């Protein structure tokens, strides 16, 4: 978790009012920070402005003697849908003005069910250099990594991901080029190099 601190001193009736903003980010989002700074400096209704941002998860304002503190937590993206549009940990879509290097998830909204979500999270957790996940209700998962294009299917995902890791590790040792792999068979698999 990255913490960013924005401090601003306002002069009102010759008194100094200290405004402090604690911005809690899952990663460095300079464009988010700049957007919030601009709003704060323009003297808009900061609370309303921040709460209307889809990329803000929570907003807390505390006021004490001559000091106002805002604590803002941003939503954490876990999968990319397309540039600047992401899924959060609850698989809700949101826009954030920053490009994160995350795997792309292509899935129809109707297919976002608990079992499928758990499979997507398992695949993301287990595979290194995952670039893209595509889900079809008909054929299951298609995965793209930096070394392979893989048809994974819909069942036994955990076992198939382990097999995929084993195969790609063996191929990486032999400095193989990009491969096409079909793991949907119950006994064996098809490998195209």
N, C-alpha and C positions, 0 to 999 in steps of 0.2 A: 504494500500500500504506500503510495507516494503522498506526502503531505505538502501542500503549498500554502503559503501565507501571504495574504494581501493586507497591507496596513495603510490606512488613509487617515489623515488628520483634517477635520473640517473646522473652519473658524465660523462660529455663530455667536453674535453679540460679544465679540472679543473673548469668548471662552473657547477653549480647545475641547473638541469632542473626539475621542479616539474611536475609530471603527476598525475592527479586526475581523478578517475573514479567514477561517480555517477551511481549506478546500481539500477534501479527502478523495484521492483518485486511485483507481486500480493501476494506472500507469500515467505517464506524463502526457497531459493534454493541454498544451500551450494555447491552442485555439479556444478551449473551454475557459481557461483562466482569463484570456484577453477579452472574451465576450462578457464575462462577469465584471471584470475591471471597468470596461467601458460603461456598462449599465450603472455601476456604483458611482463612477465619476460624473455621469450625466445627471445625477440626482433624480433618477426615476424612482418609482415605488419599487425598491429593490426586491422586497419579498414577493410581490406579485410577479415581477419579471422572472425571478428564479423559479418559482413554483410552476410557471407556464412552460418551462423548458422540459422537454420529454427525456432528456438525458440526465436530469437531476433525480436522484433516488430519495433524498431527504434534505430538509432545510430546517434548521433550528436557530432561533434568534434569542439571545440573552442580553439583557441590559442591566448595567449597574452604574455606579457613580461615574459620569462622564465617559462611559465606555459602552459601546455596542459591539457584540460579537455575533457573527453569523458562522454557523458550521454547516457546510454543504457537502453532501456525499453524492458522487456520481454513480450512475448505473454501470455495472461491470459487463462489458461485452464478452460473450464466450464463442459465438460464431458470427461470421460475416454473412449477410444476405447479398449485398452489393455495396459499392463504395458508400461509406458513412452510414449505412443502415445495418443494424446488428440485432442478434437475439441476446437477451439477458439470461440470467440463470433460471428464470421462470419461463423461458422461451416466448417472451413478449418482444415484439419488434420495437425498435426505437432508433431515432436519428441522433448522431453525435458529430460535431464538426471536427472530427479527427479521423485519420485513416490508421487503423490498427492492423497489424500483420497477423490475421487469424484465418483459420480454414473457413472456406465458404461452404454453407449448408444450403442445398437445393432440396426443398421438400414442400409439398402442398400443405396448406393449413389443415385440411381434413385429415392428413396423415400424422399430425402432431399429437400422438397419444403417448401415455406413460411408457409403454414398452419400447416404442420407437425412440422416444427421447432418451431413455436409459441406454439404448444401443448406440445412439449418436455420441453420448457422453463417454461411453466405454471405448468406442473407436478412437475418439479424440485423445483420451487419456493414454491409450496403449500404443498408438502409432506416432513415431517420430517423423517429422517433416511432412505431416499431413497438409495437403493443399486444398482438397475439395471432397465433400461428401454429397452424394446424390442419392435420394431415396425414391423408389417407385413401388407402389403397392403391388404391382405385378411381378417385378423381378428382384426387388429388395435393394440392397446397397451397392453402389458403385463408388469406389474410393480412388482418389488420385493422390499419389505422394510424389516426391521428387524422383523416385526410381521406378514407380509402377502404376499401371492402371489396372484396377482389380475389381472383378465382379464377386461380391461377397455373399449375396443372397439375403434371406430373411431369417434363417434359423441357425442355431449353434454359433452365434456371432462371436462369443468369447473364444471358442476353440478355433474358429477360422482366423481370427485376428492373431492368435498365437502362431498358427501355421504360417500366416503371411509374414510375421516378424522373422520366423525361422528361415523362410525361403529368401526374403530380401537380405537378411544378414549374410547368408551363404553367397548370394549373388554379389553383394557389395565387396566381399573378400576377393572375388574373382574379377572385380572392376567391370561388371556387366553394364550394358546400356539399359535404357528404359525397357521394361518388360510389360507384356499383357498377360494377366493371370485370371483364370476363372476357378474360383474355389467353391462353386455351388454344387459340386458333385459329392455324394455321400462317401464314395471311395475314390480318393485321388483328386487330381486337379489337372487343368490344362494350362501349360505355360508356353507363351510365344515370346521369343527373344528377337 
